[in-house]
Amino acid sequence: MSDLQRFNSVWDALEDDPIKAENMKLRSALMMAITKRIETEGLNQTETAERLNITQPRVSALVKGKIEDFRLDTLVNLAHQLGLHVSIQIAA
């Protein structure tokens, strides 16, 4: 019989280090919000790249969810450039 292990999120399952898992959760949430804003505004990748002052391949990586390619601070900056407000909620 196998032992089943439950995780709070997919990131907890993928990452043994809880600090790294939390960082991945935050980056994922930001990437999803940024991608949603891009879609809502009807921007294509070229327009997005120009607006964010990044390359089109970088936009492609963003919308494909290549989380390992983006640091948390970079995503906060990109979100801000798209008019999104990022806030931090800290809990014990």
N, C-alpha and C positions, 0 to 999 in steps of 0.2 A: 504494500500500500504506500502510495506517495504522500508526502507531506505538502499540503498546499500552503502557500504563503500569500497573505493579503497585503496590498499596498494602498496607500492613500491616493496615489496618482501614478500615471504611467512613468513619470519622471523618477519617482521613488523606486520603481521597479527597474528602471534602466541604469540608475546611478546609485552605487553603494554609499557614497559620501552624501549625507543629508544636506550639507552646505551647497555642494554642486547641484544636487537635485532641486533645491530651492531656487538657485540662480537660473536653472533651466526653465523652471515654471514661470519665473518672471519674464525671461526672454521670450518664451512661447506666447505668453499673454500679450506682450507688446507687439510681437510679430503679427499675431492675429488681428489686433486692433489697427495696426498700420495697413495691413492688407485689406481689411474691411473699408478703411477710409479711402484707399486707392480705388477700390471697386465702386464705392458710393459716389466718388467724384468723377467716375468714368475716365480715369487717366489710363493711357497705355504705358508700356514700360519706358518708352522714350520720353514721354512727357513727365513721368514720375522721376526719371533720372535727372532731367533738367531742373525740375522743381527742388529735388533733394540735393542737387550738386554731387551726384554719384554716377557711376557708370551704369549702362543698361545691364551688363552682366551681373552687377551687384544687385540691381532691382530684381532680376530674375532669381537670384539666390534667395532674396528676401521673400518673394511671393511663393517660392517653392518650399519655404520653411526650413532652409538649411541653417538651423539654429547654431551649429558649431562655427559658422562664419561671422557671427555678430556678437559683439560685447554688449553688455547691458547699457553702458553709457552711450554707445553709438545708437542703440535703439531708442533711448529716451530722446536723444537729439533729433532723430528722424521723425519721431512722433510729434515733437514740438514743431518741426518745420511743416508738418501737415495740419497744424492747428489743433492737435490733440493735447489735452492737459493730463499730465502724469502725476499721480500722487502716491504717496507711500503710506501704507497702513501697517503699523507694527503691533504685534500681539505677543504676549508671553505664553 
